[in-house]
Amino acid sequence: MKAIILAAGRGSRLLPLTETRPKCLLPVAGTTVLGLQLDTLEAGGIEEAVVVTGFMAGLVEAEVAARSGPMRVTPFFNPFFQIADNLASCWMVREHMGGDFVLINGDTLFEPALLADVLASPAQPIQVTIDRKAAYDSDDMKVTLDGSRLVAIGKTLPAERADAESIGFLRFMGEGPALYRAKLEQMMRTQDGVSSWFLKAIDAIADTTGKVGTLSIEGRRWAELDTPADYAAIGRRFG
């Protein structure tokens, strides 16, 4: 199984913490956000990881080069990170999507047990890892479900239609990688392709094929890093 990590962004909402480093290199638990992700993936048996870089790519490349574990880690520079959203990052690494893989936001941290749950769950073409809480806001990547099947996903979904939220961790198996590559190609040929979020392609696949499932990881430890408050919470949960 391969992992693709989307880590091209700066993290402007974390300024001034990200004045001289991207948010994936912020210190946490004796390493960095990216380092903790890679350590967890490696310990969980992932054999290869591709890290999409952008802001201060040289620093991320140095972090990757300093690793000495068995997992092969390859940086992939996205030169358009300042003018394109992360659907374009996925499109640029589509050649790495030839087999089964997991796709992870560069600001999503997760405990080893959560990774184990994802890898051990029954095979389905595309699987979105979800969590549930009492209420959802405009910043949550909300999902609408039909049982465990994903019907819609997006931040703009009305709160009353939200059954759960995506944690930014997806798995693609079997025909899933080909489905996603085809949708990326199609969307990048549209006017809005470069400005689209990568989960917009998942929403479109769910709408047209019904082949997007979910896995609930309620009770497992994970965190997303967007704001200074998030960073403080991550220090408490993963420090």
Secondary structure, 3 states (H helix, E strand, C coil): CEEEEECCCCCHHHCCCCCCCCHHHCEECCEEHHHHHHHHHHHCCCCEEEEEECCCHHHHHHHHHCCCCCCEEEEEECCCCCCCCHHHHHHHCHHHCCCCEEEEECCEEECHHHHHHHHHCCCCCEEEEEECCCCCCCCCCEEEEECCEEEEEECCCCHHHCCEEEEEEEEECCCHHHHHHHHHHHHHCCCCHHHCCCHHHHHHHHHHHCCEEEEECCCCCEEECCCHHHHHHHHHHHC
